[in-house]
Amino acid sequence: MDWRLVCIAFVITFIAELGDKTQLAVFSLVSEYNRPLPVFLGASLALVAVCAVGTVLGKAMADHIPSHILEMLAGLMFLGLGIYMLIRFLSRY
């Protein structure tokens, strides 16, 4: 087991998930139902399922596309999304 990679994946996912709409949905469910354990279990299982899909698709893509190309494509997608969001924001004012 590559524990360094486990830690990297944990930190990146943890930071990416802080303050996102999933966390807000969990806040909302806990405040509405006042049942933190079932909400925690359901949200945790959902995150595991989403990560499983990402892992399977990532492995399938990595088997056919070199990692440096995948990194560039991921970066371009994030950049494109950021530009799109910036343009939407600026068009409001």
N, C-alpha and C positions, 0 to 999 in steps of 0.2 A: 504494500500500500504506500503510495506517495503522499505522505502527510503534509508536505509542503504544498502540494497541489490542492489537497483538501482544504487547507487553511486559506489559500488564495481564493478558491471558489467561494468559501464561506464569507470572507471579507467583502469580495466584490458583490455577491448577491445581497448580503446584509445592507451594505451602503446603498445599492440600487433600489432596494425595497423600502428604505426609510422615507416616510412622508409621502408615499405614493397612494394612488386611489385604493389599492388593496388594504393598506393600513387604515385608511379612513373608513372603509367598509367594515373592517373588524371593529374599530372604535364604535361605529354606529350600531352594529349588531350587539355588542356587549352592553352598550348603554340602553338599548331598547329592551333586551331580554334579561339583562343582569345575570347571564349564565356564561361566565368566561371560559370554562373548560370545554363545553361543546363547540363554542365558536373557535377556540384555539385549535382543537382537533380538526374541525372542518377546514379551517384556513390552512393549517399545516399540510393536510392531505392534498388540498388543491395546489399548494406550492410544490409539493413533491411531484404531483402529476404533471404540472407545467414544466418542471425541471427534467422529468423523465422524457417528455416529448422533445424538449430542446436537446437533450443528450443524444437521443436516438437520431434525430435529424442532423445534429452536428457531426456525429460519427459517420452517418451515411454520406454527408457532403465531404467530410475529410478524407473518405476513402477514394473520392473521385477528383477532388480539387486540392491543390497544394495549400498548405496553411497560410503562406504569405498572401495568397490571392484572397482567401477567406477573410483574413484580417483587414485587407484593403477594402473589400466589399462591405464588411461590417462598419468600418470607419466611414465609408462613403454614405452608407444608409443613415448612420447617426448624424453625419454632417448635413445630409439632405433633409432629414427630419427637423434638425435645429434651424436650418434656413427657412423651411416651410413655416415653422412655429413663429419665428421672428417676423416673417412677412405678414402672417395673420395678425400678430400683435400690433405691428406698426400700421397696418391698414385700418385699425380701429381708431387711430388718432389722426 
